[in-house]
Amino acid sequence: MSHKISRRVFTGSALAVGGLTLLTRSAIAADFELRQFHNQPADSPLNKRLVEMWAAVKEETGGRVQVQTFPENNQIPGGDPAALQMVVSGELDFFTLNGGSIGNLVPATNVQGLLFAFHDPAQIFESLDGDLGDYLRQEMMAKGLYAVPRGCFDNGMHQITCSTRPIRSVDDLQGLKIRTPDAPIYVEAWKALGASPVVANINKLYETLKSGAAEAQTNPLAIAEFMKLYEVQKYVSMTNHGWSGFNLLASMKLWQRLSADLQQTIERNAMKYARLQRADNAAFNIEFRTKLAQQGMIFNEADTSSFRGKLTPYYARWKDTVGQRAWGLLESHVGKLG
């Protein structure tokens, strides 16, 4: 649990030989000692840039704000859903999470998880750093979450990995046991495509694939590398069927306690380090295609046109769920869906 620690107030004067003993800022406790959780490994670009971001915030605030970053959600039971509830309740200060998983609490954020909505990362960040992101932030505030503006870090475009067969067309998805997060936007998409979703939080991803409970999973190539999925998966089918990112969330209860200058320092650094991490991740997702192939994974290009025709009812259902405003903003960036 986070605690606000007030600066010590000294009511007396400290006398030393020759005069008063001066107390420096370094001798004074932080105003805020806080925690940041995220679900990625310690060697991921996300962890690296979050650690750097909070170090910069500490420096710029003179030590008033000190945030410790915990990869893999500090191994808490319940994974992402549990961490999200901790942020809402005020038990956890900062957290990063994809929009589809936030969508269980804030329906409009499901637009981030729609299959075949976004064409490329540039289009994504134009919308999320702009009007669509502003609207989603308003919706999250009503649920006790403060999404830091322009603070969405990148996970990347998703591909399908599988232990049993390459995915060349939608026919190869029929009956496929594919791991998915515990979020309806993803579960329903794979059902619409004929697959059999297996729900597991990301902290159980490797275990789920190794045990055979799921044959396949969907994530950017960087995840396959950092989580060593090449040990339990053989095929990589390039589909670019969806995108996910890491929205930087603060507990609204905490955010309202921060002074305006501290808020501005955090927001400025979040924008800076999110952009750096996006560049990191883009480079990794190119580099890791070669590296994963060297580690024995077999790549193929999928015919995604065969996927899209199955998703018309899926789009109609989610248009109603996310609402007209979010859907309209999304289509203003990506074109008509369905």
N, C-alpha and C positions, 0 to 999 in steps of 0.2 A: 504494500500500500504506500502511496506517496505521502509525504509529509511536508508541510511548509515550515521551514525553520527560520525564525526571525533572527535578525542580527542581534547579537548580545548587546544589552544596554548596560553601560557601566555608570553607576550613580556616583561613584567616588572618583577621586583623582589619584593617579598612581604616581608616586614621587620616586625619582631616581636621583643618584648623585649628579648634581649639576642641573636638575630640572625635571620636567615631566617625561615619562616614558611614552613615546608615541606608538600607537597601535596601527599597524598597516592593514590594508585590505586582506592580505593573505592570512592574517591571524583571525579573521572574522568568518564565521560559518556562512555557507551559501544561503540565500533567501529560499531557494527551491532546489531540493535534491530529488530528482525524478527518475523514472524508468521508461525506456523505449523497448518494446518487443517487436520482433518480426519473425517470419517463419522460414527464412533462408539460412543456409549454412554460414559458418563464421568466415569462410574464404570467398563468399559471394561478393559481387560488386555492390549489392545493396548494403551489406553489413559494413563494407569498407567506407562507403560514402556517408552512411549514417554516423559512424564513429567520427569521421572528419567533420561532419556538419555540427555535431554537438560539441566537439572540441572548439570549433570556431565560435559557437554561441557562448561557450564558457569564457573564451578569451575576450570577446567583444563586450560582454556584460560584466567584466571584471570579477568573474567567479560567482556572480549572483545566481545564475542558472547553471546547474550541473546535472547532466543527464547521462545515465549509464545505459548502454545498449546491450540487449540480450538476444543473440541469434537463437533460432529454433524455438522462439517463444519461451525461452528459459525452461523448456521441457515440462511445461505445465500440463496436467491432465486436461483433456478436452480440446487441445490445440486451438485453432483459429476461432471457432465459435465461442469458446470459453474466454479467450483474450478479448474478443469484441465486447462481450458483456461486462468484462472488467473495466473497459474504457467508458462505457455508458454509465456504469455505477460510480465511477471516479476512483476505483481501486487501482487502475493502471492509467498512466499519464499519456503515453504516446504509443501508437501501434500503426503498422502498415498492413493493408489488406486489399484484395481485388474487389472490384465493384459487384461481381456476381455474388460473392459471399456477404458483402454488406447488404445486398438486395433482400436477404431474409428479414432485415430490419427496416430498410429504406427501399421500397420497391423501385423507385426511379433509377437507382444506381445499377439496376440490371442491364441498362443499355450498354454498359461497358462489356458485358459478357455475351452479347448476342453473336451467334455464329454468322460468318460472312457479312458482317456489318461494315467493318473497317477494312480499307484496302491496304494501308501501310501505316507505320508509326507516325510519319509526318502528319497525316490526316487525323490521326488519333489525338496527338498533342495539340494540334491547332484547335480542336473542339474542346478538349479538357482544360486547356489553358485559357479558353475563351468562354463564350456564352453558355455552352452545355455544362462545362465545369462549374460556372457560377450558379446555375440552377440546381445542380446536384448538391452543391455545398449548402444551399438554402434548405433543401429537403433533409439533409443530414443534421443540420442544426436543430431541427424540430424533434429529433430523436436523441439528443444529448451528445452529438458528435460534432467536433469542429474539424472540417477538412481544410488543411492548410492550402491556401490558393497557390496554384502552379507548383504544388509539392507532390505531384504524382510521379513516382519512380516507375521505371520500365521493367516488365518481365519479358515481353516480346510476343511475336506472332507464334501461334501454336502449330506444332506438327504432331503426327501420331507415331508413337513407337509401339512395337508389338513383339511378342516372343514367338508367335506361331506362324505368322504370314504377313506379307506386305499388303498394304491397303492401296489398291489401284483404282477402285471405283466403289460406289456405294454398295455394290453387291458383296464386297469383301467385309462390310460392316455387319452383315446380317448375323445376329446371335453372338457377336463378339463381346466378350466380357471386358469392358473398358472402365478403368478407374476414373471417378469423377469426384470433385469436392461435394460437400453436403449443401448443394445449392440448386434449387429447382431449375434455374435458367440453363444449367449444364445437364442435369439429369434428363430433363424433357427433350433437349436437343438430341441427345444420343438415342433416346427411345424413338423419336421421330425418324431418325436415320436407320432404325432397325437393329441397333446394338442393344446390349444388356448392361446397363450402367451398374457399377459396383462402387458404392459410396465409401470413401475413406479420406480423412484429412491428410494433408501433405506430410505430416510427421509420420504417417503410416504408409506412405507411398511405396518405398522400397520393399518393405515387408509384405505388402499386399501383392506386389508383382513377383517377388521371390517365392512366395507360398503357392502361387498359381491361382489365388482367389480372383485375380484379374489377369488377363492376357496382355492388355494394352493400356496405354495412358496417353494423355495429351498435354503437352507443355512445350515451351521454347527449347531449343537445343542446349542452351546454357544449363537448364535444369537437368537434362540428361547427363551432362558432364559433371556438374558440381555434386549431384546426388548419386553418381556412379551407376546410372541406370544401364549403362552398357554391360554391366555384369549380369543383368537379368532380362535384357531385351536384345533382340537380334536385328529387327527391321526398323527403319525410319522412313515414313511416308511423308513427303513434303506436301502439305495441304494448305498451310497459311489460313486455316479455317476460322481462326478467332484470335483475339488478343487479350492479354491480361496485364495489369500493372499493380503497383503497390501504392494505394492512396495513403498519404500521411495524415493520420487521424490523431486528434487530441481530445482528451476528455473535456467536454464543455464546462464542467465544474472547475477544472483546473484553469482552462483558458480565461475564464471570466475573472480569475484571481490575479492574472498577470497584468502588470501595468502596460500601457500602450507602447512604451519604448521597448519592453521585453518582447511583446508580441511582434513588433516590427522587425526586431533583430532575428527572431526565429523564422518569420516569413521570408525575409530577404535571403537568409542562408538556405532555407528549404528550396527555394527556387534555384539558387546557384548549384547546390549539390545534386538536386534532381536532374538538372541538365547534364552535369558531369556523369552521373550514373547512367543516364540514357545513352550517352555516347559510349561509355564502357560496354554496356550490354549489347549495343548494336555491333560493336567490334567482336565481342565474344561469340555472338550467334553466327557470325560469318566464319570465324576461326574454328569453331567447334565442329562444323560440318567435316572439315578435313580431319580433325583430331578423332572424332567418333568413328569415322571410317577406318582410321588407322588402328582403332581399338576393336575392330571387327564388325561394326554395325554396317548393314547393307541399306543403301539409300535408293529410293525410287520417287518419281514424280507422279502424283495422283491426279486423276481426272475429276476435278472438283465440280465440274458442271453437272455431274450425275448426283451430287449431294444436294445442290440448291433446290431442285424440283421437289424434294421431299419436305421442305421447310415452310411452305406457304401457310399451313395451319398453325405452325409454331410461331410465325411472325404475328399472325392475327391474335393469338392468345396473349403474347407478350406486349403487344401494342396496348391492349386493354389494361394490362397490369402496370406498366411503367407510366401510363398516362399520356394524354395528348401533347402536353407541353414538352416533356422529355423526348417523345418520339419525333415531334416536329423539329426540335433542335437537332436531333441526331440526323434526320433525313436532310436537313439543310446543309450538312457537311458531307454526307455519304451518298446522297441520292435516294430514290424510292426503294423500299424494301418490300419483298413479298410479290 
